[in-house]
Amino acid sequence: MGQRFLGELELFVLGAVQRLGDDAYGASIRREIAARTGRDVAIGSLYATLGSLHDRGFVVFEVSDPTPVQGGRARRMVRLTSTGRAALADSLRAIQRIARGLVLGTDR
Amino acid sequence: MTRAKVRPPRAAEWIIKSVAPPDDQPWIVADLADELIERAASQSPAACRRWYWAQTLRSIVPLIWRRLITFTASHRGEHMWNDLAQDLRFAMRLSARTPLTTIVVIATLVLGLGATTSVFSVVDAVLIRPLPFAASSRTVQLFGVLRDGRELDEIAYPDLLDLRAASHTIEALGIGQRAQTTLDHNGEPSRIDAVQVDSGFVHVLDLRAGMGRMFDAESYAVHGPNEVVLSHGFWMREFGGDRSVIGKTITLDGEHSTVIGILEERPFVYPQDSPDVIQPLRLEPGSFFTRRGVMWANALARVRPGVTTDDVGRDVAAVAHRLEVDYAYANKGIGMHVKPLRDAVVGDIGSMLALLTAAVAAVLLIASLNVGNLLLARATARAREFAVRVAIGGSPWRVRRQVLAEAFLLAAVGGVLGLGLAPLITRALLSLYPGDLPRASEIHVGLRALLGALAAILVSSVLASLPAMRQASSSRPGLDLRATGGAGQSSQSRRFGRIVFGAQIAASLTMVFVAGLLVRSLGEMNRIQPGFEATGLLTFIASPSREREPSPAAYYQRLSDALARIPGVTQVSTVFHIPFGGNTHGDVFVREDRGGRGPANTQADANAVAPGFLRALGGRIIAGRAFTAGDDSAGPPVALINETLARKAFPGEDPIGKQIAFNGAKHRQIVGVIADMKDGSLVEAAPGMLYLPIEQYRQDWARRDRYVLIRTSRDPATLMPEVRLVMHAVDASVPVTDVRTMADRLATSAAAFRFRALLLGGLSTLAWFLAIVGVYGIVAETVNRQTREIGIRLALGMTSGEVQRTVLLASFRTTLIGVVVGLAMSLAIAPSLRSMLYGVVARDVSLLALATLAVFAAAVAATFMPARRASQVDPIIALRSD
């Protein structure tokens, strides 16, 4: 189902998932976004966004084995699909094109 | 490390669990819990909890949005409506199967929602909606302020002219006053209410003619044509809505006036809510009313845009201060301030409406809780059914919708009936509150109230069904299919039951206590002695015209003699002012043994009385003598004072024989002291009052109206037909107004107390009753679920007395918690009620005890029957039961 372009939060989430690779799950994605963009995404927004990315086939979920520490729990890991990777790349290219030549950081 | 100590706040976790899509729910909860633990290592527990709550609240909207999208994507079109219809049909069948509980639930909702809607209508009209005219939010009323802080509605005319010229915050200033005038229409004189206004007043209130025109510049000229604008209501009443009345003349106070227009149907007029006619205010230069220090004008101002009330207040106070300096002889000690007009109109009614709203909200809450508990009980009873549905592939969401449909059905039926009831309740509310409720004419059950009620229905039905929904969808097929209907009351539903139980106890205790305070205040007030004999007394105003009765004194003498001949009448007198009869006239008098003018002189309300007034009113002389026939215009000037004035002006001295200068007469001798009479309010102390013989009273302007007092051994309310005959015989042109028995006047002054006490009494009785029903339902339900357990215990040798005690003790604990919370709430809100109480302290211990007892007894009674039933369980049957 095909909107190709991504919203800002969707972009952040996909970007974080790609960066995290095998270690992408709810909490780590939130942490990654906060560390890189300074934005504290509400957990509900994150899961709502993940849900819609999943509906569009950009990500898949798989449940991991419990982590091997005491009280460790199973996690629902998030993986990028090839369509997801393509969508992320398209959006990033679009951003680069529109950003080229703009001088950043001169206002204020 | 404090790691283990931080746990997710339960309520927040519950919210997240409720709103999250089922697929995501466990992951979200686990993520949050993990991060919470991480944070606990570096942050305080309070900060961690705050973080958790912030996450929760911020997540609600996106999660619900997500669910909506997935829901509409998976349930498309017809399918969805079919499901809905099926749900509703099923809910209907289910409700029909248990008619009694269904009726109780619906009745509960009808009362709750009906009361909410009508109270919201009143609150909306009086407190929330802006006054109905353009720029009303920028309109303020001006008040005079005396040095002791007393606020006066009236301001002197020249002060207002100076203010109009000097103020930089006021855009337009309007001057007006209420007046009464005699209409001579079809040969029958009647007293009607008028408001006299200047052009600024018309502008500020944005008064417009619906037909004809408003006044023009000529109308306000001193010798201009006599013109009048009729109010819409008066025009309909008096002229049957006849358009041809415009341009015709009517006779007001013996003078012909041309009707030039009819006001729009629902205008806002001040200071009189719904006057009959509007007249132009005309002031002859140099006349009494234009003098400094003569305070009579009501003033309104429209302030410039962007200016705050405080700015205007400072501006006005500065002008008043300058006037105090420039015209010390008249303005010394008189300041000015402003209030937003709406606040001035609404007055202290706000706190009462707030109380009412809280009470109604409490009733609605109790009602919703009861309904919720009932739904929960039903859902629990159907645990097996739900489990089967889930086991054969029904989605949990589908099961939840079933419960929701049930709640909506009940709420919708209750809501529709409640809305039907709302206008009736509103009307009852208004009729209980005679005349005094400001903006009463604007109150109606309108769109906003309907929307408010709709919101109440939605919220209460969703609230009510939440626990049942969770119960229904948490079905674990394996467990619940195996369980029999009896054993499976989840700890969740039991916990909800206990919360509902405790909350009802707490809320009803608080309401019973507040109602008790108000009812006791009313009782205390009814015991107050007003200082005169209120029963057997008829009072009214007679207003002889200047033309027909050049000598008022002679007219009143004739009238009194004629009235005294009516059988059963024992005394007739006439006075300027009667207790609880409206405006008094105050002035300063000078003690001649002290001499001189100045701030040391005492201000007193003055009243002029004809012979026989003390006997007619039933007042008492406590020192000296009453007026006699010799105290007439030829006799030496004399005066009576009341106790309060004696204490105030002659502290520690004997006032009898003292001489004062007052009302243009020197050497006026005080000949007696009258016992205090309450005036205007039973609650407040009597004002200082000075009495003069009416024939010795000198007036700056001709005051012709007098109150007529008729003391009778009959029921005074039945006297009026004969009084009217006598009035007609003496002079048919004299109109009679403000006809009321004195007992009625007193009752009106206590109306606010009675209204509050009655309403709160009614609402708290309702709350109390609902709480009993609710508690009974909860305990009965619990006992039902435990039948098997009790059976086993009995089989193992527990006595029935012990069973009874166990059940009672279990609910006793919850009752106790509810009582403690209720007491705390009562103590917390009691101080805010102080202004509504009389003769009882806000935190009255005996009332608290009484309220506790009432609620406790009710709870025990409601618990007792199920407990008894539990003890009579037959073990054999119980064990075999499903």
HADDOCK unambig.tbl for C-alpha pairs under 7 A between the chains (distance, minus, plus):
assign (segid A and resid 26 and name CA) (segid B and resid 31 and name CA) 6.67 0.50 0.50
assign (segid A and resid 27 and name CA) (segid B and resid 31 and name CA) 5.70 0.50 0.50
assign (segid A and resid 42 and name CA) (segid B and resid 55 and name CA) 5.53 0.50 0.50
assign (segid A and resid 42 and name CA) (segid B and resid 58 and name CA) 5.94 0.50 0.50
assign (segid A and resid 42 and name CA) (segid B and resid 59 and name CA) 5.82 0.50 0.50
assign (segid A and resid 43 and name CA) (segid B and resid 55 and name CA) 6.41 0.50 0.50
assign (segid A and resid 43 and name CA) (segid B and resid 59 and name CA) 6.17 0.50 0.50
assign (segid A and resid 44 and name CA) (segid B and resid 59 and name CA) 3.92 0.50 0.50
assign (segid A and resid 44 and name CA) (segid B and resid 60 and name CA) 6.79 0.50 0.50
assign (segid A and resid 44 and name CA) (segid B and resid 62 and name CA) 5.90 0.50 0.50
assign (segid A and resid 44 and name CA) (segid B and resid 63 and name CA) 5.49 0.50 0.50
assign (segid A and resid 45 and name CA) (segid B and resid 59 and name CA) 6.02 0.50 0.50
assign (segid A and resid 45 and name CA) (segid B and resid 62 and name CA) 5.27 0.50 0.50
assign (segid A and resid 45 and name CA) (segid B and resid 63 and name CA) 6.87 0.50 0.50
assign (segid A and resid 48 and name CA) (segid B and resid 62 and name CA) 6.11 0.50 0.50
assign (segid A and resid 48 and name CA) (segid B and resid 63 and name CA) 5.83 0.50 0.50
assign (segid A and resid 48 and name CA) (segid B and resid 66 and name CA) 5.52 0.50 0.50
